[in-house]
Amino acid sequence: MRYWLMKSEPEVFGWDDLVAKGDAGEEWDGVRNYQARNFMREMRLGDRAFLYHSQSDKAVVGICEIIAEAHPDSTSDDPRWECVDIRAVQALPQPVSLQQIKATPALAEMALLRQSRLSVQPVGPQEWALICQMGGLPQG
């Protein structure tokens, strides 16, 4: 299993919106960055991702699961753009803020800090475990 982080503006589509979709989940559409698209192409069924609220909250708020691998993005007629489908798994008992992540030396190399504008990015296993712990979960 691999781990990821997916960013969304909560005013556009946030954790509560994903939870409301239930087990059917939602297409993670609208990504128009080649590197982010390529990361989605690497995702496999069952991989886990943090949902990160960008803009206002700037925090990891929940864990989602990849439920459909890369396929054409329904919001684009351009075949270059693909997306995955995700479903909510579990909210973090305590959201983990960007400020907390920046203040944690063990997370200094995290893609979130090095490529802050990238909307889909990998998360290392140790980073995953530490953020889960910081968020009040014993394991992801």
C-alpha positions, 0 to 999 in steps of 0.5 A: 500500500502507498500513501498520498495527500490530496488537497482541496479547498473546503469551500469547494469540496471538503471532508464533509462533502466526501463523507456525504458521498458515502461508500460510492465516493467521488471522482477526484476531478479537475486536476490540471497539473501533469505531476499531480496527474502522474501521481494519480496514475500511480495510485492503486485500489486500497491506497490511502490518502490524507485529505488536506484542507487548503486555503482557510484551514491548512490542515490534514483533516481525514483519511480516504481510500482509493476506490477506482484507479486512474480513468478519464476525468469526466470534467474534461474532453482532453484525454490527457487528464485523468483522475481517481475515485476516493471515499472517506474512511476516517476523520482525524480526531484532531486535524493536523495543521500545516504549522504543526507539520512545519514544526516537526523535524521528522516531517521536514522533507515531506512533499507538502513542505517542499512542493507546497502548491502540488495538489496530489503528492506522495507521503512516506510511510513514516510521515503517514504514521507520524501524522496519524499519531499527531491527529490522534490515531494509533495507526492509519 
